[in-house]
Amino acid sequence: DILDTKINNEVLRQEAAALEITVDQSEIDDYVTQMSSRYESPEKWHEALDKLGMTEDDYRENIENNLYKQKIEATLDTSDVDPTDPLAYAQSYLTTLDGAKRSSHILFDAADEATAQDGGDVGWDDPVNTFVTEYQTALDGLAPGQVSDLVPSQYGIHIIKCTEQFTAPAELTSLDQLPDGLSDYVTAQASSVDADSAYNTWLEEKRHAAEITVN
């Protein structure tokens, strides 16, 4: 499996170079910063990587490969792919969406509780968005319309309001039964499945045509 992954990544990188597709280090930095900022400290971030058996260099390489993949996918023709029905996708993952909560917040600077920053709607929680642990824990304890106490996190101090909670119907027959945000999510996920299918076909063709030497 490891060898197979390395071959796929090498084919991906060589084909990206042939198409003059590049990934800037700043793009990788943005992803790493976004993910590492979810942890209390650099030490906690590296502890999380250690548990995955990865170094930060390994993580950066994975991000770079994923960015190449996304950019390759954007160039591919998906007209030959049997399109994924967003409704069928939503029906398959309805239990995952059940109970999802939407929230808004006011965020105060951690150094000054009297100074309010821009806040507002942050959308739906898991699986649509991943929030910092303190935020998610507080949101889990709120019913629609309820407002939290002060919730400190590394981003500052939040006042959270649960604005909506989705309860899955016994039968989903239309995307109109999903609230805004969740319907957009399942439609995007269905498109992502199609893009992955086109990419896998493309990669298999390129790999089959490649001259591969295993030392």
C-alpha positions as CSV (number, residue, x, y, z in Angstrom):
1,D,0.0,0.0,0.0
2,I,2.8,2.4,0.9
3,L,4.6,1.7,-2.5
4,D,1.3,2.1,-4.3
5,T,0.7,5.5,-2.7
6,K,4.3,6.7,-3.5
7,I,3.9,5.7,-7.2
8,N,0.6,7.5,-7.4
9,N,2.1,10.6,-5.9
10,E,5.1,10.5,-8.2
11,V,2.9,10.1,-11.3
12,L,0.7,13.0,-10.0
13,R,3.7,15.3,-9.5
14,Q,5.2,14.5,-12.9
15,E,1.9,15.0,-14.8
16,A,1.3,18.3,-12.9
17,A,4.7,19.5,-14.0
18,A,3.9,18.6,-17.6
19,L,0.7,20.6,-17.3
20,E,2.7,23.5,-15.7
21,I,0.6,23.2,-12.6
22,T,2.4,24.4,-9.5
23,V,1.7,24.7,-5.8
24,D,3.1,27.7,-3.9
25,Q,4.6,27.2,-0.4
26,S,2.2,30.0,0.8
27,E,-0.7,27.7,-0.1
28,I,0.7,24.9,2.0
29,D,1.5,27.4,4.8
30,D,-2.1,28.6,4.9
31,Y,-3.4,25.0,5.4
32,V,-0.8,24.2,8.0
33,T,-1.5,27.4,9.9
34,Q,-5.3,26.8,9.8
35,M,-5.0,23.3,11.1
36,S,-2.3,23.9,13.8
37,S,-4.2,26.9,15.1
38,R,-6.9,24.5,16.4
39,Y,-4.5,23.3,19.0
40,E,-3.6,25.1,22.2
41,S,0.1,25.2,21.5
42,P,2.8,24.0,19.0
43,E,3.6,21.2,21.4
44,K,-0.1,20.0,21.3
45,W,0.0,20.2,17.5
46,H,3.1,18.1,17.2
47,E,1.7,15.6,19.7
48,A,-1.3,15.2,17.5
49,L,0.9,14.6,14.5
50,D,3.0,12.0,16.5
51,K,-0.2,10.1,17.3
52,L,-0.8,9.8,13.5
53,G,2.8,8.7,13.0
54,M,3.6,11.8,11.0
55,T,6.1,14.7,11.2
56,E,5.1,18.2,10.1
57,D,7.1,17.6,6.9
58,D,5.0,14.5,6.2
59,Y,1.9,16.6,6.8
60,R,3.1,19.3,4.5
61,E,3.8,16.8,1.8
62,N,0.3,15.4,2.1
63,I,-1.1,18.9,1.8
64,E,1.0,19.5,-1.3
65,N,-0.2,16.3,-3.0
66,N,-3.8,17.1,-2.2
67,L,-3.4,20.6,-3.7
68,Y,-1.9,19.1,-6.8
69,K,-4.9,16.7,-6.9
70,Q,-7.4,19.5,-6.6
71,K,-5.8,21.5,-9.4
72,I,-5.6,18.5,-11.7
73,E,-9.3,17.7,-10.9
74,A,-10.2,21.2,-12.0
75,T,-8.8,20.5,-15.5
76,L,-10.6,17.2,-16.0
77,D,-13.8,16.7,-18.1
78,T,-16.4,14.9,-15.9
79,S,-19.0,14.6,-18.7
80,D,-18.2,10.8,-19.0
81,V,-18.8,10.3,-15.3
82,D,-22.1,8.9,-14.2
83,P,-23.3,11.9,-12.1
84,T,-23.9,11.3,-8.4
85,D,-27.5,12.3,-7.5
86,P,-27.3,14.8,-4.6
87,L,-30.6,13.5,-3.2
88,A,-29.3,9.9,-3.2
89,Y,-26.2,11.2,-1.5
90,A,-28.2,13.0,1.1
91,Q,-30.3,9.9,1.7
92,S,-27.2,7.8,2.3
93,Y,-25.8,10.3,4.8
94,L,-29.0,11.5,6.4
95,T,-28.1,10.0,9.8
96,T,-24.8,11.9,9.8
97,L,-26.7,15.2,9.2
98,D,-29.4,14.5,11.8
99,G,-29.0,16.8,14.8
100,A,-26.6,19.2,13.1
101,K,-26.7,22.6,14.7
102,R,-26.3,26.1,13.2
103,S,-25.0,28.9,15.3
104,S,-23.8,32.5,15.4
105,H,-21.4,34.1,17.8
106,I,-19.9,37.3,19.0
107,L,-16.2,37.1,19.5
108,F,-14.3,39.2,22.0
109,D,-10.6,39.8,22.0
110,A,-9.0,37.5,24.5
111,A,-7.1,40.4,26.0
112,D,-10.1,42.7,26.3
113,E,-13.5,41.2,27.2
114,A,-15.1,44.7,26.7
115,T,-14.1,44.9,23.0
116,A,-16.5,43.1,20.6
117,Q,-15.2,42.0,17.2
118,D,-17.2,41.1,14.1
119,G,-19.3,38.1,14.8
120,G,-22.4,36.5,13.2
121,D,-23.4,33.3,11.6
122,V,-20.7,30.6,11.4
123,G,-22.9,28.0,9.6
124,W,-23.6,24.4,10.6
125,D,-21.3,22.2,12.7
126,D,-20.0,18.7,11.9
127,P,-20.0,17.4,9.2
128,V,-20.2,20.7,7.4
129,N,-17.7,22.7,9.6
130,T,-15.2,21.7,12.3
131,F,-15.1,24.1,15.3
132,V,-12.6,24.4,18.0
133,T,-13.3,22.0,20.9
134,E,-14.5,24.6,23.4
135,Y,-16.9,26.1,20.9
136,Q,-18.3,22.7,19.8
137,T,-18.7,21.6,23.4
138,A,-20.7,24.7,24.3
139,L,-22.8,24.4,21.2
140,D,-23.6,20.8,22.0
141,G,-25.2,22.0,25.2
142,L,-27.5,24.5,23.6
143,A,-31.0,24.1,22.2
144,P,-32.2,26.4,19.4
145,G,-32.6,29.9,20.7
146,Q,-30.4,29.4,23.7
147,V,-27.3,31.6,24.3
148,S,-24.1,30.4,26.0
149,D,-22.1,31.9,28.8
150,L,-18.7,33.2,28.0
151,V,-16.7,30.5,26.2
152,P,-12.9,31.0,26.1
153,S,-10.8,29.5,23.3
154,Q,-7.5,30.3,21.7
155,Y,-9.4,32.7,19.3
156,G,-10.8,34.8,22.1
157,I,-14.0,34.7,24.1
158,H,-17.2,33.6,22.4
159,I,-20.9,34.2,23.2
160,I,-22.6,31.5,21.2
161,K,-26.3,31.3,20.1
162,C,-27.7,28.1,18.6
163,T,-29.9,29.4,15.8
164,E,-31.2,26.2,14.3
165,Q,-31.1,22.4,14.7
166,F,-31.8,19.9,11.9
167,T,-34.0,16.9,12.7
168,A,-33.9,14.4,9.9
169,P,-37.3,13.4,8.5
170,A,-38.4,9.8,8.5
171,E,-38.1,9.9,4.7
172,L,-36.1,12.3,2.6
173,T,-37.7,12.8,-0.8
174,S,-36.4,16.2,-1.8
175,L,-33.4,18.4,-1.1
176,D,-36.0,21.1,-0.2
177,Q,-36.4,19.2,3.1
178,L,-32.9,20.2,4.0
179,P,-32.2,23.7,5.3
180,D,-29.9,26.2,3.6
181,G,-26.3,25.2,4.1
182,L,-27.0,21.5,4.5
183,S,-28.5,21.2,1.0
184,D,-25.5,23.2,-0.4
185,Y,-23.2,20.8,1.5
186,V,-24.6,17.6,0.1
187,T,-24.7,19.0,-3.4
188,A,-21.0,20.0,-3.1
189,Q,-20.2,16.6,-1.7
190,A,-21.9,14.8,-4.6
191,S,-19.9,16.9,-7.1
192,S,-16.8,16.0,-5.2
193,V,-17.6,12.3,-5.7
194,D,-17.8,12.9,-9.4
195,A,-14.5,14.8,-9.4
196,D,-12.8,12.0,-7.5
197,S,-14.1,9.4,-10.0
198,A,-12.8,11.4,-13.0
199,Y,-9.5,11.9,-11.2
200,N,-9.1,8.2,-10.4
201,T,-9.8,7.3,-14.0
202,W,-7.2,9.9,-15.2
203,L,-4.6,8.7,-12.7
204,E,-5.0,5.0,-13.7
205,E,-4.5,6.0,-17.4
206,K,-1.4,8.0,-16.6
207,R,0.0,5.3,-14.3
208,H,-0.7,2.6,-16.9
209,A,1.3,4.6,-19.5
210,A,4.2,5.4,-17.2
211,E,7.5,3.6,-17.0
212,I,7.8,2.5,-13.4
213,T,10.9,1.0,-11.9
214,V,10.8,-0.4,-8.4
215,N,14.3,-0.6,-6.9
